[in-house]
């Protein structure tokens, strides 16, 4: 079976074979490996402390195909591994930080949800050149805050992203905040605890049934032809997203 670069950011067409994902939860990494999915660890961001320093959605933004934008203050070990896989890396000139998470954008179909005041300018230019429509939100952690389940559907607890989707032909389920753990914070975010492993399978870093809105999440996903897969029996944990970058065709 041929392995190819995932053409559409966040939305694979086949079975995912390679992801960028933090290894902070060993049981999740082991289950992915058992499923035949390889993993590249983002390691850590210089100048950022706490759990989010190892989050994939802070350090990287896959814009489709071979191209990945990465934090200029990220870990060179991850860069080398991605280059060995054939990816073209574009490093940010300014460091990524908690205050300016310039790569934390949510690409869904032909749209990009992002804080245009904080998003990396080269990234925005590249996306506009590819004919993506940039939709501004004041939520600077747009990728963290949104679970993409299709080219026109996502799940979020963020009210601003919810309204943005409703006004731009994106089917959206609004869930309650909480139910997702993240060390050092009151709670984590839905986009940070999941990712698509195929067009019809959304995997979670823990037991999705423990989330207070599980039944709504399951029903909404089912309406879009997507089933849920739990990678561990532990509570959901915000690991910084599961970013698909290669798949089998």
Protein Blocks (a to p, Z undefined) as FASTA:
>chain_A
ZZdddfbghiafbdcfbdcddfkbmmlmmmmmmnopacddekiaehiacjklmgfklmpc
cebhjbccddfkbcfklmmmmmmnopacdddfbdcdfklccklccdehjbccddfklgcf
klmmmmmmnopacdddfblblmlmpccfbfkbccdfbfklmmmmmmnopacddddeejia
cehiabdcfklmgccfbfkbccdfbdfklpmklmmmmmmmmmnopacddfbfbdcddehi
aadfbdcZZ
